Amino acid sequence: MSDPIPQPPHAPHGPAGLVPFDCETIVRRLWDYVDGRLPPVPHAEVEAHLAACRQCPPHFAFAQRLRASISAAAPVVADDDAARLRARVRRALDEALRRGLEIDGTDETSGTDGRDPAEG
C-alpha cells in the first residue's frame, strides 16, 4: 500500500503534512460523489481526502446543499404520472391508426401520402 501523495505548497495539509490525493483531483469527483455515483474505491479516496483536508469540505458541503435544494424544488414524477403519459401516447397512436393515418403522415387506406396527385 502506498503512502498518500505529498501535496504542492498551495494545498492544505492534514496532521502528518500529507493529504491523500490532491484537491483538484478530488474536486473533479465532487458531483459524482454528491450524487452517489462513485464506485467504492474513488468514494473512499474522496472520504479520506475530506477527512484530512481543511479546504475541500466546505465545497462539498455547498454542493450537497445545492443538490438537496434542487431535488426539493424539482417536480417529482410518480410512476402513475409516467403510466398516464404512456396511456395518453398509446391512445393518440391508436386514434391516428383508427383514422387510417400512419405516424409519418401516410394515409394507410389509399397507400399515398395524403396529397392530391393532381397537385404534384
Rosetta blueprint (number, residue, H / E / L):
1 M L
2 S L
3 D L
4 P L
5 I L
6 P L
7 Q L
8 P L
9 P L
10 H L
11 A L
12 P L
13 H L
14 G L
15 P L
16 A L
17 G L
18 L L
19 V L
20 P L
21 F L
22 D L
23 C H
24 E H
25 T H
26 I H
27 V H
28 R H
29 R L
30 L H
31 W H
32 D H
33 Y H
34 V H
35 D L
36 G L
37 R L
38 L L
39 P L
40 P H
41 V H
42 P H
43 H H
44 A H
45 E H
46 V H
47 E H
48 A H
49 H H
50 L H
51 A H
52 A H
53 C L
54 R L
55 Q L
56 C H
57 P H
58 P H
59 H H
60 F H
61 A H
62 F H
63 A H
64 Q H
65 R H
66 L H
67 R H
68 A H
69 S H
70 I H
71 S H
72 A H
73 A H
74 A L
75 P L
76 V L
77 V L
78 A L
79 D H
80 D H
81 D H
82 A H
83 A H
84 R H
85 L H
86 R H
87 A H
88 R H
89 V H
90 R H
91 R H
92 A H
93 L H
94 D H
95 E H
96 A H
97 L H
98 R H
99 R L
100 G L
101 L E
102 E L
103 I L
104 D L
105 G L
106 T L
107 D E
108 E L
109 T L
110 S L
111 G L
112 T E
113 D L
114 G L
115 R L
116 D L
117 P H
118 A H
119 E H
120 G L
